[in-house]
Amino acid sequence: MDLERDTKPAGPAPAPRGRPSRRSMLLSTAIRVLQERGIRNMTLEEVCAASGVSRGAVYWHFRSKERLVEESLAATTLPLEQLRQQAWEDPCTTLARAVMACVTQERLRGLCVTLLFNASEAAARARMARVRVAVTWFLARHCVARRDVLGRVARRHRVQLAHAMVMGSLIEFMAFMPRDIAGEHALAQALRRLVGAGPAQERLQPV
């Protein structure tokens, strides 16, 4: 697999129905219920009770539980999915900052927990696949030295190791939420050591 291959943009979402304010409220409520119950165990009755609306109102906006889950997962974009649009004066810090935002911001954390711990569900699996592709692309494009410096095999290996570190850190923070999270700086430093980015390599140009 080519680590630097761009992915095709997703198709347009279906047109929403009903009042935007109520839709937004239902989506926010669904994310909270998904975080607590998981995709398989969540019921529309729980979403209705938590949001104070009738089952008919949920069906008017989303038509099915599957559509509600789909749109709830799509309602928030994770910083890890926006790496291509971010400034990267220090790529490792940019990536570490995106990870820590997912950990510390409540709405992002709720979405990450739902995605990471519902991997058997197709909707969560597809969304996490996009996150992994975005992280891999950013590492290969901006963090790891060029092929002519490292060689193709060594470069691929470093990208894979750095990807494992980023995703492993995300899972650890979500599962255990240690009180003494090292933070953005420590994670960025660990990434630099892993990818071999010393002071002269932190501003590598895209390949």
N, C-alpha and C positions, 0 to 999 in steps of 0.2 A: 504494500500500500504506500502511495506517495504521501508523505507527511505534510507536504506543502500544497496539496491540491485544494482548491477552493470548493466549497459546497454550493449547491444550487439554492437560491432563496426559496423559502416556503411559499406555498400558494396563498391567495387571499382568504381571510377568514369569512365565514358566512355572515350576512348582515344581521345585526342584533335586533331583537324585538323588545318592545316595552320601554318603560321609562329608564333613562340612563342611571339615575340615582339609585333606583331599586336594583337594577342589574348589578351595579358596583357593590352595593351592600350584600347581595346574595353571593357574589364572587368572593368577597372578603370573608364572609361567614363560612363558605365552603372550604376555603383554604385552611381556616382554623380547625374545622371538623376533620378535614383530611389529615392534618398534622396529628390530631389526637387518635383518630380511628383507623386511618389508612384508607386506601381507595376501595378495597374489596369490602370492608366492613361499614363504610359510611352509608347511611340511608338518607333518602330525601326527607323523611320525617324528622331526622336530627337537624338537618339544615333548616327546615321549616320552624322547628321549635326554637333554635338558636337565633333565627332572624325575625321571628314574630310574624311570618306570613303564612298563607295557606298553601297547601300542596298544589292547588290549581294555579296559584301565582308563579310557583317555581316552574311548572310545566309550560305556562304561557311564555316565559322567558327562554327556557332551555329545552323543552320538549322531552328530555330524558336525562337520567342520571349520567349517562356516558357523555352527553353534550355538556352538562354542568361541570363534570370533572375536566373535560378537555379545555373548556374556556377558562376554568379556574387556574389551571396550570399555565395557560398562555397569557393570563392577565398581567403577570409581572415578568419583566425581563431581568435576568440575573446579570450582575456586572461581568461575570465570566463569559457571558455571551456577547458582551459589547467591547471586547478587547480590541477589535479591529478599528473601532472609532475613537479609542482613547490615545492621548499623547503618551509617548513612551520614551521620555528623556532618560529614564532608567527602567528598562523593561522588567527586570526582576521585581523592582518595587511596585510597578504598575500591577503586575500579576498578584503579588502578595496583598496589595491593597484591595483588589477585587475579592480575594478569598476572605479577608477579614470583614469586608462589608457584608458578605453572605452570612458570616457568623454572628455579627453584632447587631444588625438591623432586623428587628422583629419580623417584619413582613417577608424579607428575603430568607431569613432563617426558617420560617414556617414552610416556605416553598421548597427549600433545600431538603429539609427533613422529609417532606412528602415524597420528593423525587428519589432520594437516596435509599429510603427504607420501604419503598414499594416497587422495587426493581422487577418483580415478577409481573407487574401490570404493564400492558403495552404502551399506554399513554406516558407513564413515567419513564419507561425504558427508552422511548423515542426521544423524549426531551433531554434526558441525560446523555444520550448519544450525541446530540447537538452541542451540549456543553463540552463534552470530551473532545469533539472535533475542534471547537473554538480554542480550547486550551492548547491542544497539540499544535494547531496552526500557529498560535502566537509564540510558543516555545521555539518551533522550528524557524519561524520567520525573523524573530527579534532577539531571542535569548541565547541560543546556542551558536557557536562560531561556525563559519562557513565550511563547506565540504573541503575546499582547498586548504583549510587549516587543520581540520581534524581527520578528514577522510570520511567517506560515505557511511561505512559501517559504524565507526566510533561516534559519528554525529547522531545517527539514528538511535544508537544505544543511549546516548545522553538525553536525547529528547524523551525517550520512553521512561527513563529513570526519573527525570524531572516531572513528567506527567504523573507518574505514580506518587511522587512526593506531594504534589499539589492536591490530587484527589484524595490521597490517604490522609493528609492534614485536614481536609474539609470533613471527611467522614469522622475522624477522631474528635474534632471540635463539636460536631453535631451530636455524636453519640454520648460524649462524656462531659462536654463543656467545662474543662478544667478551669479552676479559679485563676490559675497562674498562666494564662495563655501568653505565650512569648510575644506575640504581636507581629505586626507588619514588618518591622525592621529585622527581627530575628529570622522570619520566614524568607525574606528577600536575601539575607546573607547566606542562608542555607542553600537557596537556589543558585546563587552565584558560585558557591563552592562546587556544587554538583555539576553545573554546566561549564565550569571553567572560565567564568567571566571575572577577570581581575579588573583593576581600575582602568586599564587601557581598553578593555573589551566591553565595558558596560554600554557603550553607545554604538554598537555594531549597526551598520547600515543594513536595510533589508536585502535579502538575496533574491 
